[in-house]
Amino acid sequence: MRVHAAGVVLALLATTVLIGLRVAAAPTASGYRHAMAAAPNGDLYEAEPGRGLVLATARGNSRVEGPLPAGLPLALAADGQRLLLGTDQGLYQSADGGAHWSPAAVPQSRYAVVWAAGSLGLAGGWGDRLWSTRDAGRTWEAFSTPPGDNEFQALTVSNGVIYVATLRHVLRSLDAGRIWEVTALPARVTALQPAGQQMLAATWDGGLYRLDESGSVDRISDLKAGVWALGGGFAGTTDGLAGARGTPLDHREVTALVASAGGALYAGLARGPVYASADGGHSWVRVLDG
């Protein structure tokens, strides 16, 4: 009986530790995350708490397009006027550039990753499911991802292939979500960026990897800092914008990067403003206070 009781105690302790680790790793909006997405004409959408859905230009002009729904913004995706917004209280969608929002027909959860193109949309809930719509949000269905891969950290689609990073793996699907392959990329990938026929992946320990179509993986760089985001040929890290120096981003935590049309690049700082560059990252203008 004592042996059995000790086993139960150890199992409970292990479960408590695992839950604690997952809670600690869960995404929060405590000033770190910027819910940003490319807007038409090289502009930027940002879901700014306390202000609304903001449209900003690379020249520093901005205006509020509409109020935000309930919850703290975690992730934003846009294709023209169609927007998906993940918050810590649910998933919302807009068909008019953020003037009006409606809740998506999915379970209430923390939606930390979203993606949208045309009538297609994807959204990953933290500790939940990966959801898909093919009809601009009228209906949603859950993908059958591998058991245990349910904390979603990054999401993108390239050449018809869906890539999603969880705490444990990077998965990809070649058939619109019916079958999922566990790639050879490491755990804790926090950012993904398409690169032609390949996929770039960065980790929280600063590793930068390349995944090719065959599934082969190469580690191509060590960025020496945790990576929050990839975009526009740059990496946003806990120590500034990797590969760029002499900018307002030096040694600051860059948690979001968005490449918009015409070469505009936007960078959001943890608990700070958003900057824009129109010349490949050489010079930067503060466009939002954050």
Backbone bond lengths (Angstrom), bond angles and torsions (degrees), N, CA, C in turn:
res aa  C-N    CA-C-N  psi(-1)  N-CA   C-N-CA  omega(-1)  CA-C   N-CA-C  phi
1 M - - - 1.460 - - 1.516 111.17 -
2 R 1.358 116.47 -41.17 1.460 118.73 -179.81 1.524 110.78 -63.93
3 V 1.367 116.84 -39.27 1.461 120.42 178.78 1.517 110.31 -63.15
4 H 1.338 115.77 -44.03 1.464 120.23 179.40 1.527 110.64 -61.55
5 A 1.344 116.88 -44.40 1.466 120.89 -179.63 1.519 110.97 -62.96
6 A 1.344 116.55 -40.99 1.465 119.67 178.93 1.517 110.62 -62.58
7 G 1.344 116.19 -39.25 1.463 119.47 178.59 1.510 111.75 -63.29
8 V 1.337 115.76 -40.57 1.464 119.80 178.53 1.522 110.57 -63.10
9 V 1.349 116.21 -43.89 1.469 120.54 179.65 1.522 110.84 -60.60
10 L 1.352 116.50 -45.36 1.465 120.08 179.29 1.515 111.20 -62.18
11 A 1.327 116.81 -40.62 1.464 120.11 179.09 1.519 110.89 -63.37
12 L 1.353 115.79 -42.21 1.463 119.37 178.61 1.518 111.22 -64.53
13 L 1.345 116.48 -40.50 1.462 119.89 178.42 1.519 110.81 -63.11
14 A 1.335 116.95 -43.07 1.464 120.58 179.86 1.517 110.74 -62.80
15 T 1.343 116.26 -41.46 1.468 120.02 178.99 1.515 110.78 -64.00
16 T 1.358 116.27 -42.16 1.465 120.31 179.35 1.520 111.44 -61.87
17 V 1.345 116.64 -42.83 1.465 120.64 178.85 1.519 110.62 -62.72
18 L 1.355 116.80 -43.86 1.460 120.63 -179.38 1.517 111.21 -62.40
19 I 1.339 116.40 -44.61 1.462 119.51 178.11 1.518 110.39 -61.91
20 G 1.352 116.26 -42.19 1.464 119.65 179.06 1.508 112.41 -60.27
21 L 1.341 116.61 -42.30 1.461 120.38 179.00 1.515 110.88 -63.76
22 R 1.325 117.51 -41.48 1.456 120.44 -178.42 1.524 111.28 -68.39
23 V 1.340 116.42 -38.93 1.462 118.87 176.75 1.519 110.29 -64.73
24 A 1.339 116.74 -42.04 1.465 120.47 -179.98 1.518 111.30 -63.10
25 A 1.333 116.85 -33.37 1.461 120.47 -178.41 1.515 112.64 -86.38
26 A 1.326 117.27 -11.08 1.459 120.11 -176.04 1.522 110.90 -62.95
27 P 1.331 117.27 145.31 1.463 120.02 -178.91 1.515 111.15 -70.68
28 T 1.312 116.64 139.17 1.451 121.20 173.11 1.514 108.11 -126.87
29 A 1.322 116.44 164.47 1.456 121.17 178.96 1.514 110.77 -108.28
30 S 1.319 116.99 25.10 1.460 121.20 -174.57 1.523 111.72 -71.21
31 G 1.323 116.10 55.03 1.450 121.21 177.74 1.508 114.33 85.75
32 Y 1.325 118.12 -12.26 1.460 120.28 -175.84 1.521 112.07 -84.27
33 R 1.301 116.65 -46.33 1.460 119.90 -175.34 1.525 111.25 -82.69
34 H 1.335 115.69 138.27 1.457 122.45 167.91 1.520 106.93 -111.14
35 A 1.331 117.48 119.90 1.461 121.37 176.04 1.526 107.29 -85.48
36 M 1.346 116.62 94.98 1.462 122.99 -172.50 1.521 109.68 -127.77
37 A 1.355 115.30 152.61 1.464 120.61 176.55 1.519 108.85 -155.52
38 A 1.324 115.68 154.62 1.460 120.82 178.72 1.524 110.21 -66.95
39 A 1.326 116.05 134.66 1.463 123.41 176.00 1.530 108.85 -108.30
40 P 1.333 118.38 167.59 1.471 119.85 178.49 1.527 112.36 -59.21
41 N 1.325 115.69 156.40 1.471 123.42 173.52 1.525 113.69 65.37
42 G 1.329 117.63 26.79 1.455 120.09 178.54 1.507 114.38 78.95
43 D 1.329 117.79 12.28 1.459 121.86 -178.78 1.530 110.66 -91.63
44 L 1.325 115.14 -176.14 1.465 121.88 -175.67 1.513 110.06 -133.57
45 Y 1.341 115.78 136.04 1.458 121.51 165.79 1.524 108.18 -96.08
46 E 1.339 116.83 137.19 1.469 120.09 167.78 1.517 109.06 -136.94
47 A 1.332 115.32 132.87 1.458 121.56 172.94 1.522 107.34 -85.91
48 E 1.322 115.78 100.16 1.467 121.29 -172.49 1.521 110.23 -102.87
49 P 1.335 118.61 112.35 1.465 120.77 -178.95 1.524 111.61 -55.52
50 G 1.317 115.56 135.97 1.451 120.68 178.66 1.514 114.29 83.18
51 R 1.338 117.40 -9.86 1.458 120.11 -179.86 1.524 111.71 -120.68
52 G 1.335 117.40 -49.16 1.455 120.91 179.70 1.513 111.47 132.48
53 L 1.336 115.27 -166.05 1.461 120.84 176.00 1.523 106.84 -82.57
54 V 1.321 116.41 112.68 1.462 122.42 -172.37 1.522 109.66 -104.11
55 L 1.328 115.88 136.97 1.463 122.45 171.84 1.521 107.66 -106.57
56 A 1.328 117.12 119.61 1.466 122.13 -177.53 1.517 109.91 -119.76
57 T 1.332 116.13 150.48 1.459 121.62 175.58 1.523 109.45 -108.56
58 A 1.320 115.77 162.52 1.463 120.56 178.98 1.521 111.77 -69.25
59 R 1.326 117.46 -11.47 1.475 121.11 177.80 1.522 112.16 -88.47
60 G 1.332 116.72 -8.41 1.458 119.31 176.84 1.504 115.11 105.56
61 N 1.337 118.45 2.03 1.461 120.96 176.30 1.526 109.54 -84.62
62 S 1.319 116.64 149.91 1.461 119.84 178.04 1.518 110.17 -153.83
63 R 1.341 114.29 154.82 1.461 120.07 174.69 1.527 108.22 -150.79
64 V 1.330 115.63 156.31 1.458 121.62 179.74 1.520 109.00 -89.70
65 E 1.334 116.14 124.74 1.463 121.66 -179.72 1.525 112.30 -86.12
66 G 1.317 117.24 -25.49 1.456 120.37 -179.62 1.512 110.74 173.04
67 P 1.342 117.17 170.55 1.467 120.86 179.25 1.521 110.85 -74.13
68 L 1.325 115.48 163.83 1.457 121.34 176.86 1.527 110.62 -98.72
69 P 1.332 117.38 151.78 1.462 119.91 173.49 1.524 110.87 -72.48
70 A 1.325 115.76 -177.92 1.464 120.94 -176.86 1.524 111.20 -66.05
71 G 1.318 114.69 150.54 1.458 120.21 174.72 1.511 113.21 102.85
72 L 1.328 115.37 163.37 1.458 122.07 176.75 1.522 109.51 -86.70
73 P 1.337 118.55 128.28 1.466 120.82 -178.00 1.527 111.44 -65.64
74 L 1.339 115.94 134.82 1.461 122.20 176.77 1.516 112.76 -116.40
75 A 1.327 117.73 -34.87 1.468 120.74 -175.67 1.518 109.44 -155.54
76 L 1.335 115.47 147.33 1.459 121.55 -178.99 1.518 108.95 -138.79
77 A 1.330 116.35 136.82 1.462 122.34 173.55 1.516 107.96 -131.05
78 A 1.331 116.43 147.17 1.459 119.97 -177.36 1.515 110.56 -145.98
79 D 1.323 115.09 145.60 1.457 122.98 168.91 1.515 106.18 -138.85
80 G 1.340 115.50 95.94 1.455 119.77 -173.93 1.516 110.62 67.77
81 Q 1.335 116.16 -123.32 1.457 121.47 -179.10 1.530 112.85 -87.83
82 R 1.312 117.10 -8.26 1.462 120.29 -178.65 1.521 109.87 -89.82
83 L 1.341 116.28 126.44 1.458 122.07 -176.34 1.522 110.91 -128.87
84 L 1.329 115.44 145.76 1.460 123.31 168.66 1.520 107.81 -120.20
85 L 1.315 116.89 131.93 1.461 122.08 -178.72 1.521 109.41 -125.26
86 G 1.331 116.14 120.26 1.455 121.25 173.37 1.514 110.04 -96.12
87 T 1.322 116.86 131.74 1.459 121.80 178.61 1.532 108.96 -128.06
88 D 1.335 115.29 177.71 1.462 118.90 177.61 1.525 111.84 -79.67
89 Q 1.343 116.47 1.28 1.463 120.18 177.98 1.526 113.31 -122.12
90 G 1.332 117.62 2.07 1.454 118.54 178.88 1.514 112.86 151.00
91 L 1.338 114.62 -175.28 1.459 123.27 -178.25 1.522 108.85 -113.85
92 Y 1.335 115.58 134.10 1.461 121.01 -177.32 1.521 109.64 -129.60
93 Q 1.349 115.33 157.01 1.454 120.30 -179.06 1.522 110.12 -138.08
94 S 1.335 114.70 151.18 1.460 121.99 179.17 1.518 108.43 -137.26
95 A 1.336 116.15 139.81 1.462 121.51 177.65 1.518 111.94 -108.69
96 D 1.342 117.24 2.37 1.465 120.26 -175.57 1.529 112.21 -130.82
97 G 1.318 116.52 38.79 1.456 119.98 175.23 1.505 115.35 69.93
98 G 1.329 117.52 23.96 1.455 120.67 176.01 1.508 115.36 93.81
99 A 1.336 117.74 4.62 1.463 119.38 176.41 1.524 110.80 -69.14
100 H 1.331 116.29 -36.51 1.461 121.65 179.41 1.528 109.00 -136.78
101 W 1.336 115.42 148.09 1.466 121.59 -179.25 1.520 110.15 -129.22
102 S 1.333 115.83 149.74 1.458 121.45 172.91 1.524 108.53 -135.35
103 P 1.337 117.51 147.26 1.466 119.47 178.79 1.525 110.98 -71.33
104 A 1.318 116.78 139.12 1.462 121.16 175.86 1.529 109.33 -76.28
105 A 1.324 115.40 151.74 1.466 121.43 -177.19 1.529 110.42 -82.03
106 V 1.336 115.17 64.11 1.464 122.81 177.95 1.523 107.61 -134.70
107 P 1.342 118.41 162.73 1.465 119.89 179.10 1.531 112.01 -61.35
108 Q 1.317 115.40 149.82 1.461 120.00 175.85 1.520 108.64 -67.99
109 S 1.334 116.55 127.48 1.460 121.46 -177.47 1.518 108.01 -162.76
110 R 1.334 116.09 -177.21 1.465 121.69 174.42 1.525 107.30 -95.70
111 Y 1.319 116.98 110.59 1.466 121.25 -176.35 1.525 108.86 -100.23
112 A 1.338 115.09 101.85 1.463 121.03 -172.61 1.516 113.33 -95.81
113 V 1.346 118.51 -12.44 1.462 121.37 178.55 1.521 109.26 -137.99
114 V 1.339 116.03 135.47 1.461 122.05 177.95 1.521 108.69 -142.29
115 W 1.333 115.75 158.22 1.471 122.33 178.94 1.514 107.59 -151.42
116 A 1.349 117.39 143.71 1.461 120.96 -179.70 1.522 110.19 -147.23
117 A 1.337 115.80 141.08 1.467 122.86 173.53 1.518 107.67 -158.36
118 G 1.344 115.99 119.44 1.453 119.57 -177.58 1.520 110.78 59.77
119 S 1.322 117.06 -130.11 1.465 121.30 179.05 1.523 112.40 -88.50
120 L 1.331 117.02 0.63 1.461 121.42 -177.63 1.524 110.95 -92.83
121 G 1.316 115.89 147.78 1.454 120.43 176.71 1.512 111.09 -155.28
122 L 1.334 116.43 149.10 1.459 123.39 177.30 1.521 108.91 -133.96
123 A 1.325 116.52 146.68 1.463 121.01 178.13 1.519 109.13 -150.57
124 G 1.333 116.11 131.51 1.457 121.50 179.48 1.511 111.29 -110.81
125 G 1.324 116.68 124.68 1.455 121.67 176.80 1.518 110.74 -90.96
126 W 1.324 116.61 145.33 1.466 120.55 -179.16 1.525 108.86 -77.73
127 G 1.342 115.60 115.87 1.453 120.14 -175.32 1.511 112.41 74.18
128 D 1.328 117.12 19.58 1.465 121.24 -176.11 1.527 109.64 -127.17
129 R 1.301 118.34 -129.24 1.453 124.05 -175.10 1.530 109.63 -125.16
130 L 1.334 114.78 166.90 1.459 121.84 170.81 1.517 106.83 -98.78
131 W 1.335 115.80 119.70 1.461 122.19 -173.37 1.525 110.93 -107.63
132 S 1.350 114.72 150.85 1.460 120.92 -175.96 1.523 110.42 -136.98
133 T 1.329 116.02 141.92 1.462 121.91 170.01 1.523 108.94 -127.41
134 R 1.325 115.74 142.20 1.465 121.68 176.63 1.522 111.68 -113.78
135 D 1.328 116.63 -2.02 1.466 120.75 -173.77 1.525 111.87 -128.41
136 A 1.336 115.83 42.28 1.472 122.48 176.01 1.523 112.61 59.25
137 G 1.324 116.92 33.53 1.453 120.09 172.64 1.507 116.37 92.71
138 R 1.339 118.22 1.92 1.463 118.75 177.83 1.526 111.02 -68.55
139 T 1.323 116.60 -39.44 1.463 120.71 176.33 1.523 109.23 -133.86
140 W 1.337 115.51 152.56 1.462 122.00 179.44 1.522 109.56 -132.65
141 E 1.334 116.58 147.05 1.455 121.44 174.40 1.523 109.34 -136.47
142 A 1.333 115.68 151.29 1.463 121.20 -178.57 1.518 110.30 -92.00
143 F 1.334 116.09 137.32 1.454 121.27 173.22 1.532 109.63 -80.10
144 S 1.324 115.60 151.99 1.467 121.37 175.64 1.527 109.26 -94.48
145 T 1.325 116.12 78.51 1.463 120.72 176.67 1.531 109.22 -77.29
146 P 1.332 118.64 162.48 1.465 120.89 -177.68 1.528 112.46 -57.87
147 P 1.325 117.99 145.04 1.468 121.43 178.82 1.532 111.34 -55.21
148 G 1.331 115.50 136.72 1.460 120.83 179.19 1.509 114.37 89.72
149 D 1.329 117.51 -17.58 1.470 120.59 177.12 1.519 108.69 -92.39
150 N 1.320 115.75 76.73 1.463 119.28 -175.24 1.526 113.22 -135.68
151 E 1.339 116.85 16.87 1.469 120.41 169.84 1.520 106.88 -115.46
152 F 1.328 116.35 101.04 1.460 121.70 -169.15 1.525 110.55 -93.02
153 Q 1.345 115.62 128.76 1.463 121.70 -174.33 1.523 113.61 -114.65
154 A 1.323 118.08 -26.83 1.465 121.40 179.91 1.516 108.02 -154.82
155 L 1.341 115.35 151.65 1.456 120.41 -173.47 1.517 109.45 -154.59
156 T 1.337 116.81 134.23 1.459 120.64 173.81 1.521 109.09 -158.22
157 V 1.327 115.59 167.83 1.464 122.66 176.72 1.518 107.44 -131.58
158 S 1.328 116.73 134.26 1.461 121.39 179.99 1.520 109.45 -144.16
159 N 1.336 116.32 127.46 1.466 121.88 179.44 1.524 112.21 52.97
160 G 1.329 115.85 38.01 1.454 121.49 178.11 1.508 115.40 79.80
161 V 1.326 117.92 1.32 1.467 122.26 -179.98 1.528 109.18 -102.43
162 I 1.333 116.42 130.98 1.464 121.51 177.37 1.529 108.90 -90.66
163 Y 1.326 115.77 129.79 1.466 122.12 175.91 1.525 108.11 -119.55
164 V 1.322 116.85 132.68 1.459 120.21 177.87 1.528 109.06 -141.42
165 A 1.331 114.97 131.39 1.466 121.39 177.81 1.520 109.33 -100.81
166 T 1.328 115.63 130.06 1.454 122.11 173.31 1.530 108.01 -114.00
167 L 1.315 116.90 179.76 1.462 119.49 176.76 1.526 111.69 -60.77
168 R 1.333 117.01 -27.50 1.462 120.84 -172.61 1.519 113.63 -99.42
169 H 1.322 117.54 -39.03 1.458 121.36 -170.83 1.524 111.04 -146.69
170 V 1.338 114.37 169.16 1.463 120.87 160.93 1.523 106.54 -108.43
171 L 1.322 115.46 123.78 1.458 122.49 -179.57 1.517 109.50 -104.64
172 R 1.337 116.11 154.56 1.453 119.44 170.53 1.525 109.16 -142.49
173 S 1.325 114.64 149.89 1.461 121.23 178.11 1.520 108.83 -128.85
174 L 1.332 115.67 127.90 1.461 121.75 179.91 1.518 112.03 -93.77
175 D 1.339 117.36 -4.98 1.467 120.52 -173.02 1.528 112.10 -129.13
176 A 1.329 116.49 42.66 1.472 122.74 174.86 1.523 112.90 62.54
177 G 1.327 117.36 32.31 1.450 120.67 171.25 1.507 116.72 96.43
178 R 1.343 118.29 3.46 1.465 119.32 179.77 1.533 111.54 -76.81
179 I 1.327 116.82 -43.97 1.462 121.83 -179.88 1.525 108.42 -123.45
180 W 1.342 116.11 136.84 1.458 121.56 -178.02 1.522 110.75 -117.64
181 E 1.317 114.96 137.77 1.463 123.07 178.20 1.527 108.85 -110.97
182 V 1.325 116.88 131.47 1.463 121.40 173.04 1.523 107.78 -83.01
183 T 1.319 117.40 116.37 1.458 120.74 -177.69 1.525 110.75 -79.02
184 A 1.326 115.81 172.23 1.467 121.69 179.41 1.523 112.76 -86.23
185 L 1.323 117.93 6.50 1.462 120.24 175.70 1.527 110.21 -67.24
186 P 1.344 117.92 153.52 1.468 120.37 -176.44 1.524 112.14 -73.99
187 A 1.328 115.39 174.11 1.456 121.60 174.43 1.532 109.76 -73.04
188 R 1.326 114.74 167.20 1.468 123.86 176.65 1.521 113.01 59.17
189 V 1.327 116.87 38.07 1.464 120.24 167.94 1.523 107.62 -73.06
190 T 1.323 116.31 126.87 1.459 121.58 -174.63 1.521 113.48 -111.09
191 A 1.342 117.84 -8.64 1.464 120.20 -179.06 1.521 109.55 -151.93
192 L 1.336 115.09 143.32 1.458 122.69 178.09 1.520 108.98 -130.65
193 Q 1.340 116.75 144.59 1.465 120.74 176.27 1.527 109.78 -148.83
194 P 1.344 117.41 122.91 1.465 119.70 175.64 1.521 111.12 -62.34
195 A 1.341 115.16 143.42 1.467 121.86 177.73 1.523 107.74 -141.23
196 G 1.342 115.93 81.76 1.455 120.43 -176.07 1.510 110.63 65.89
197 Q 1.335 116.58 -123.90 1.459 121.51 178.75 1.525 112.01 -87.46
198 Q 1.323 116.94 4.41 1.459 121.35 -178.39 1.523 110.41 -116.41
199 M 1.330 115.56 170.07 1.453 121.88 177.23 1.521 108.88 -126.71
200 L 1.334 115.99 128.96 1.458 121.20 173.45 1.521 108.96 -91.70
201 A 1.322 115.79 141.15 1.460 121.70 179.80 1.518 108.71 -138.19
202 A 1.333 116.17 135.29 1.465 121.13 179.51 1.517 109.39 -122.67
203 T 1.329 115.47 149.18 1.458 121.00 -175.13 1.522 111.46 -114.98
204 W 1.336 114.12 168.77 1.459 119.66 -178.83 1.523 112.50 -71.13
205 D 1.340 117.62 -14.49 1.466 118.91 175.84 1.527 111.91 -97.16
206 G 1.338 118.00 10.13 1.458 121.43 173.65 1.508 116.00 93.64
207 G 1.309 118.04 4.17 1.458 119.87 178.22 1.518 111.90 -76.35
208 L 1.335 116.50 139.01 1.462 121.92 174.90 1.526 107.55 -117.50
209 Y 1.329 116.15 124.20 1.458 122.41 -173.19 1.526 110.59 -122.75
210 R 1.339 114.11 158.71 1.465 121.08 176.18 1.529 108.30 -125.75
211 L 1.330 115.70 126.51 1.465 122.56 177.21 1.521 108.46 -110.77
212 D 1.342 118.09 125.14 1.461 119.42 179.60 1.528 110.35 -99.81
213 E 1.332 115.65 177.26 1.462 120.90 -174.64 1.522 112.51 -60.22
214 S 1.335 116.83 -32.56 1.461 120.59 -177.76 1.523 112.65 -74.77
215 G 1.349 117.04 -12.18 1.454 121.67 -176.57 1.509 113.93 99.67
216 S 1.340 117.18 -1.92 1.465 121.16 178.87 1.528 110.42 -70.80
217 V 1.333 116.07 140.99 1.466 122.17 -177.33 1.519 109.91 -122.12
218 D 1.346 115.97 134.87 1.462 122.17 173.92 1.517 109.06 -126.84
219 R 1.338 116.58 137.55 1.467 120.69 170.45 1.517 106.79 -87.24
220 I 1.340 116.55 116.94 1.458 120.30 -171.37 1.522 113.60 -105.79
221 S 1.330 118.01 -13.24 1.462 118.81 179.98 1.520 110.02 -163.63
222 D 1.338 114.88 157.61 1.457 122.38 171.63 1.519 106.79 -120.24
223 L 1.321 116.31 110.82 1.462 121.14 -172.92 1.528 113.33 -84.74
224 K 1.328 118.32 -3.81 1.475 123.06 172.76 1.522 113.85 66.17
225 A 1.334 117.81 11.07 1.463 120.93 178.82 1.520 108.26 -157.36
226 G 1.330 116.13 154.35 1.454 119.99 177.81 1.512 111.61 -62.79
227 V 1.320 116.61 139.12 1.466 121.41 -175.77 1.525 110.01 -102.36
228 W 1.332 114.85 127.37 1.459 122.00 174.47 1.527 111.78 -93.99
229 A 1.337 117.25 -39.22 1.464 119.47 -169.63 1.520 110.86 -153.79
230 L 1.335 115.62 153.75 1.458 123.84 170.82 1.518 108.14 -122.90
231 G 1.350 116.25 141.79 1.452 119.30 178.33 1.506 111.86 177.36
232 G 1.330 116.06 140.39 1.457 120.40 176.46 1.509 114.20 62.14
233 G 1.320 117.51 25.26 1.460 120.59 -178.83 1.514 114.13 83.06
234 F 1.322 117.80 7.63 1.461 122.55 -179.42 1.528 110.09 -121.06
235 A 1.330 114.85 166.14 1.461 121.89 172.94 1.517 108.85 -122.56
236 G 1.317 116.30 127.91 1.454 121.45 173.30 1.515 109.17 -87.71
237 T 1.336 117.10 121.22 1.461 120.98 -173.52 1.525 111.41 -126.05
238 T 1.323 114.89 178.39 1.458 121.04 175.86 1.525 112.17 -71.64
239 D 1.337 117.07 -6.79 1.466 121.91 179.22 1.526 110.72 -129.01
240 G 1.321 116.01 43.05 1.456 120.05 175.19 1.515 113.73 96.01
241 L 1.331 114.48 -164.01 1.458 122.34 -179.36 1.522 108.50 -92.45
242 A 1.336 116.33 110.55 1.464 120.17 -177.22 1.519 110.46 -60.51
243 G 1.322 116.32 131.49 1.456 121.31 178.47 1.506 114.28 91.19
244 A 1.334 118.14 -0.87 1.472 121.18 179.55 1.523 108.72 -132.51
245 R 1.324 116.18 136.05 1.457 121.78 177.04 1.524 109.18 -136.33
246 G 1.327 115.15 160.87 1.453 119.73 -178.35 1.511 112.93 76.99
247 T 1.342 117.04 30.11 1.464 122.02 -179.73 1.526 109.08 -124.51
248 P 1.345 117.96 168.29 1.469 119.99 176.52 1.526 113.29 -65.17
249 L 1.337 117.09 -7.57 1.459 121.33 -178.16 1.525 113.19 -92.59
250 D 1.322 117.27 -5.68 1.463 120.90 -175.81 1.530 111.58 -56.67
251 H 1.350 115.47 129.22 1.466 123.52 174.80 1.531 112.54 57.08
252 R 1.334 115.64 26.26 1.460 120.41 174.45 1.526 108.03 -117.26
253 E 1.316 115.96 157.43 1.463 120.22 -174.21 1.527 109.82 -83.47
254 V 1.324 116.16 107.99 1.467 122.24 -179.15 1.525 107.47 -94.58
255 T 1.328 116.37 107.37 1.467 120.43 -171.77 1.517 113.74 -101.76
256 A 1.334 118.42 -7.91 1.464 120.41 -179.60 1.518 109.82 -148.80
257 L 1.328 116.01 139.02 1.460 123.15 174.68 1.519 108.58 -134.40
258 V 1.331 116.37 132.37 1.463 121.31 177.49 1.514 108.69 -133.96
259 A 1.331 116.27 122.85 1.462 121.77 173.36 1.519 108.00 -94.31
260 S 1.328 117.03 123.51 1.457 122.38 -179.59 1.521 109.55 -111.49
261 A 1.324 116.98 179.27 1.463 121.40 -175.69 1.526 111.02 -64.14
262 G 1.335 115.65 154.07 1.453 120.47 176.72 1.507 114.66 73.93
263 G 1.328 117.62 14.30 1.458 120.45 178.22 1.508 115.16 85.38
264 A 1.333 118.53 5.62 1.466 120.56 178.49 1.524 109.97 -71.45
265 L 1.330 115.82 135.89 1.458 122.00 178.85 1.519 108.73 -127.38
266 Y 1.328 116.12 131.62 1.459 122.11 -178.63 1.525 109.38 -117.41
267 A 1.338 116.21 139.00 1.463 121.97 -178.99 1.522 109.31 -130.87
268 G 1.334 116.23 127.09 1.456 121.39 178.39 1.516 110.98 -104.99
269 L 1.338 116.40 134.96 1.461 121.99 -178.81 1.526 110.63 -99.63
270 A 1.327 116.51 146.12 1.457 121.18 176.79 1.520 109.99 -59.65
271 R 1.324 115.34 128.30 1.463 121.46 -179.57 1.524 111.02 49.68
272 G 1.328 116.13 38.44 1.455 119.66 -176.44 1.513 112.75 -153.96
273 P 1.329 116.19 -167.03 1.459 122.04 -172.78 1.523 113.27 -80.15
274 V 1.329 114.04 178.80 1.460 123.00 173.21 1.521 107.85 -113.07
275 Y 1.330 116.06 132.64 1.463 122.66 177.68 1.521 109.60 -112.67
276 A 1.337 115.57 155.86 1.461 121.18 177.96 1.519 110.01 -130.62
277 S 1.328 115.34 145.80 1.464 122.12 174.84 1.521 108.59 -129.04
278 A 1.323 115.99 134.68 1.464 121.37 177.35 1.521 111.73 -110.99
279 D 1.339 117.61 7.34 1.466 120.39 -175.94 1.531 112.03 -131.21
280 G 1.325 115.70 39.44 1.457 119.17 175.69 1.511 115.21 73.96
281 G 1.324 117.69 23.18 1.454 121.19 176.50 1.513 115.30 91.65
282 H 1.341 117.91 5.82 1.471 119.96 -179.75 1.526 111.71 -76.32
283 S 1.326 116.91 -40.82 1.464 120.54 179.04 1.523 108.77 -130.97
284 W 1.343 115.00 152.14 1.459 120.62 -173.61 1.520 110.72 -134.00
285 V 1.340 115.41 144.64 1.461 122.99 177.66 1.522 108.13 -122.58
286 R 1.315 116.26 134.79 1.472 120.17 176.22 1.526 108.47 -75.77
287 V 1.348 116.31 121.78 1.467 119.50 -174.56 1.527 112.88 -113.34
288 L 1.326 118.16 -24.32 1.464 121.79 177.29 1.521 108.51 -140.24
289 D 1.335 115.80 146.08 1.457 119.73 -177.55 1.523 113.05 -78.42
290 G 1.319 117.35 -24.50 1.460 120.17 179.53 1.509 113.25 75.90
